Amino acid sequence: MTFPIAADLNETALSIFAIVVAITLAVTYLASKRMTGAVQFYAAGRAITGPQNGFAIAGDYMSAASFLGIAGLIFLFGFDGFLYSVGFLVAFLTVLFLLSERMRNSGKFTIADVLSFRMNERPARAAAALGTLSVASFYLIAQMVGAGVLIEALVGIDFSLAVIFTGSFMLIYVVFGGMLATTWVQIIKAILLMTATIVLTLFVLNEVGWNPVDLFNEAKAKSPEGDAYLKPGLFLASPIDTVSLGIGLVLGTAGLPHILMRFFTVPDAKAARTSVVWAVVLIGAFYVMTTALGFGARAVLGEGGVEAAGTGGNLAAPLLAEELGGGAGTFGGDLFLAVIAAVAFATILAVVAGLVLSASAAMSHDVWSNIVRHGKDSEHEEVLVARIAALTIGAVAIVIAILGGSGLNVSFMVGLAFAVAASANFPALLLSLTWRRFNTTGAVTGVLVGTFSSILLVIISPTVWPGNDSEGGAFGFYDLANPGIISVPLGFLGCWLGTVLSGKERIAERSFDELYVRSETGLGAEVGTGVGLTGRPAGKAPASAM
Amino acid sequence: MPEEREGLATESGRVTAGPDHHPEIDWIAAEQSPEFRDLIKKRRRFVLPATVFFLAWYFGFIILAGYAEDFMGESIYEGFTVGYLFALTQFIMVWGLGWLYLRKADRDFDPLARKAAETAVAAARGERIEGEPSGHERPTGLAGGREEMRPS
């Protein structure tokens, strides 16, 4: 099987790719030498400091969809692109106030640890694993397809080859380096992404004479939409859909397994909350600058850039970089484009590695170790299964991405991931931590209702069935692209109905006290046992100091 | 009780649960202790209004963006619109509330949490709960053994 390599291969980009890959592989090698067991594999020995974890969360969260996608949406539609950024950021307050410290205090490796703590373990764990695996796989496939499309466009490598390339590095990080390697790949990516964004933003501001208000006006002047470019409604035409999107964004993040899993990598609750605040500083600054990039692309490239920027405007930021560097064909232009391509590549790698790790933890820690083997397997076996699971999940994602090809609807898959996270994982997790009466039946019902209502509503949405003759989707009465406004209440309703309709579960109610005290005080929380990348033992240095 | 795991844990120096997983603690009493109630009350006094506020501010923004496009598109200063100002306040809100929460947690919640935990541990040391076989260790409660929970 040979892969055609496009003629216009970007050698500069490839060499910068090689540097990024070399650094991350070195990190993986160091991490693999410190691989001592399950705590190290899933949670980096809980030796990641608050600030480090803040960078890693930012690296885990800011996908290529945020970087190129939102800049592209802002380039094309102005205000509505920014609406996404706001939701993605505000979501972290939900995480900070409701989940981060409680997860750290009462969990071990996975969402299911917290969710099944006081429940009948096997069904509750199975439900939690279902939620985790659905979110992780939808998100993973979306990212892989995005990776293929972007690398093909930016570097000139064929789509399938680009997917295999990305998938292979992702698997090397996870399988050999576990959470420690994944964390450092995410930290490196966050630094690269922030640096590139800051440099581009400074260039854009320089273009408009350092006056941000001029940037707004120049962007507006270059848009055929005029005034409408700076107000809502160009992309999100239906008000109720906008609200529904908002619900999905602000609650979805609090149900993303790869983000929640990061809280198990820090030594204590203090480090967990500190890391969220570090993350929002980075992510917030990043989104403000993304606006500058989107507007900058509009001001610099104008309407003429729309076609070149491709579907969803994904290539607007790279094209802007090329233009700011001196234009196509110049040394500076090529270099800027190559750097942005490499940053996008690092961005994708960091996100997919986090996703695969969270999915493999659900397979090995939840499904295999606790459900199949009743916790009677050895630690060695559990880590081995985690590695096999990572390989399997990664391979399946690569195959689906290649079979689906570049035509696979990425925004549909991302929407689905957020919808399931908000409607299945978040309600069950929140209620298990806060509602005494909540029981196994409620948790299982809630996760099932949340997951399947999200999937069903997304399938019948106009995103999937673009109507030729009608405005709506497959069914005239239902035309929401974002299911949140229906599926999130359904998820909560499922939790509630399942609980009140089933008999009282004495154990679940009794052990609520234990989970409650543990999650709020950190009493008996898992301690760090591992060493950091540099060999520093956990908990010795002021790990949680800000 | 997964004995194999526990056994393996000690041999390899692995810690399945924290070294202080406190099987002796009476969690019901701990939950009702004045120290714990105090922690919950103080934390809730911050987190509840803060959550209501941020959700209201955020959904206010989203609903206006959905239903009041023209208002959001009005220029405040030379083309800079109401919508963008409102959006930027969301960023300020996230940073502000984040910083405030960190400060509150460091100054108020952490000492209270420590006190509540110490009280629970001290109570367990002072009086062994009847019926709980002494020296019996239960992992954090994550690896199983649910049926062995406090017999009462």
Interface residues (C-beta under 8 A of the other chain):
Chain A: G37 A38 V39 F79 F82 L83 S85 V86 G87 L89 V90 F92 L93 T94 L96 F97 L98 E101 G107 K108 D113 S116 F117 R118 N120 E121 V213 F216 N217 K220 D227 A228 L230 K231 P232 G233 L236 S238 P239 I240 D241 T242 V243 L245 G246 V250 K270 R273 T274 V276 V277 V280 V281 G284 Y287 V288 N370 H374 G375 K376 D377 S378 E379 I507 R510 S511 D513 E514 L515 Y516 V517 E520 T521 G522 L523 G524 A525 E526 V527 T529 M546
Chain B: P2 E4 R5 L8 A9 S12 R14 V15 A17 G18 P19 D20 H21 H22 I25 W27 I28 A30 E31 F36 L39 I40 R43 V47 A50 T51 F54 L55 Y58 F59 F61 I62 I63 A65 G66 Y67 E69 D70 M72 G73 Y77 E78 G79 F80 T81 G83 Y84 A87 L88 Q90 F91 M93 V94 W95 L97 G98 W99 Y101 L102 A105 D106 D110 A113 R114 A116 A117 A120 V121 T140 G141 L142 A143 G144 R146 E147 M149 R150
